[in-house]
Amino acid sequence: MEFLLDLNNRNENKQLGFSMVELLVVIAIIAMLAAVAAVALGGARTSARDTKRKADLARIGQLLSASDCYLPTAGEGDYDLVQIAADMAAANPDYARYASMLPRDPKTGGEAASNYRYQVTADKHCVLYANLEKANEPITLPALTAPAPNSGSGALKAAAPGPNGSDIYYQISK
């Protein structure tokens, strides 16, 4: 009988809850699952950002194909779209209200630089381009090693990596 009373006392004194070891095991399992999910979704996130870049360039490229290439007041050269928007707003203040809708690179773009580039020549040939993230993007312009006006639309492999870390660029040219 004494043995039974001793067991009852032990159960009453035992605290309810999880031990430190049990908590650490659960935290370790959750951390491993999170790491696996991050690795699995990393490629999808990269692809989604590249798709957004291409869609942004296609939308702006429609403007290029509808009219002549825009020649900034500074003349021919390579510009960020933020610079082009500022130049257009200075020439026509009505454009200033559209500057906030200017597309920006989803990974590296910001207020000061969109990281979408625009290159124009004096004879009004232009190219709009962005650096992609996926290194395995199919190259559709193999003859090019840098974005170039009047040279077609598609992906090219450049000589050096760009702001998104890969050497693959997508361009829309006129």
N, C-alpha and C positions, 0 to 999 in steps of 0.2 A: 504494500500500500504506500509505503514511503516513496518507493520508486515512482509511482504514478504521480504523487504530489510534486516530486522533484521535476518531472517532465512538464507538468502544468505550470510550474513556476518559471521554467525556462521559456516556455512559449509566451507567457505574459511579459517577461522582461525583454524579449526579442523585439527590436524596433522594426516597424514596417518601412519599406522603401527599397531602393536599389543600392547595391554596393558600388564603390568607386570603380572596381574592375568591370562590372556590368555596364556602367555608364561609358567608360573608355572604349569598350568593345563596340557599343552602339555608335559612338562618335566616329570610330575608325571605319566602320562599315558605311556610314553616310558619306564620309570623306572620299572613300574609294568610289562609290556610286556617282558622286558629283564629278570626280576627275574623269571617269569614263564618259559621262554625259558631255562634259566640256570638250573632250577630244572628238567625240562623235559629231557634235554640233558645230565645231570650229570650221570645218570645210563648207558646211551649208551657209554659215554666216559670210564667209569669204565669197562664195558664189552669189549670194544675194546682193552683196555690195557691188560686185562686178556687174550684175544685171542692172542695178540702179544706175551705175555710171553709163552703161550703154544706152539705157532709156533716156537719161538726161541729155546725152550727146545727140541722140536721134531727134529729140524734141527741139533742141536748139538748131540742129542741122537742117530741120525743115525751114527754119527762118533763112538760113544761108541759101538754100536751094530756091527759095521764093524770090530772092532779090540778089543784087550784087553783093560781094563781100564788103563788109564795113572796113573802111580805112580810117584808123584813129587820127587825131590831129597831130600826134607825134610821128606819124608815117608808118612805113613798113616795120615789121618786127614781130617778136614773140611776146604775148601779153597774157596775164591771168584774166579770167572773165570779170573779176572785181574791177580791174583797171579799165576794161572795155565799158562796163556799166557806168563807171564814174565819168569817162570821156563822153559817153552818149548823154548822160544827165547834164553835163556842163553845156553841151551843144543844144539840148532840148530839155528844159526843166521838167516837162511832163513825164519823162522817162524815170525820174528820181523815185516816183512812187512804186515802180516795179523792181527797184534794186533789192528790196527785201525778199522778193520771190526768186532771186537768182539761185540756181542750183549750186550745190557745193559737194565736193567729194565726201562720201559718207564716213570715211575713216580719217582723212587728214585735212579736209576743208574747214575753213573758219571765216570769220568776218573779214580779216585782212587779206586772205588768199583762198580762193575756191579750189585751187589745184586742178581746175579745168582750164586748159590752155588754148589760146587762139593765136595762130600765126598767119600773117598776111603779107603779101608782096605788094610792091608799088603798082603792078599791073592788075591788082585786085583778084588774085588767086589766094585762097585761104584754106586753112585746115583747123579743125577743132579736135582736141585730143585729150586723153586722160590716161594715167598709169593704172593698169589693172593689178590685182593681187595674185590671181591664180597663175602659177608658173606653167601649168599644162594647158593653157588656152591655145586652141588651134590657130596657127599662123596662116592668115589668108593673104597677107602682103609680104611674101618672102624676099622680094627684091629691096625692101626698105630696111634701113637700120636706124632711122629717125623719122618722126612725123614730118610730112612734107606736103605743101599745098599742091593741088592739082594732081594728086597721085592715087586717088581711089579711097574707098572706105573699107575698114576691116582692122584686123589685129596684125601687129608687127613686132619683131624682136629687136630691141635697141641694143646699143653697145654697152650701156651702163644701166643699173637699176634706178628707178624713179622714187618718188616720195612714198609710195606704198610698198616698197621693198622688192618688187619684181622688175624684170627688164622687158615686160610685155606692155605694149601701149595699144589703145584702140583709138582709131581716128575716123573722122568724117571729113572728106576733102571736097573742095570745089575749085 
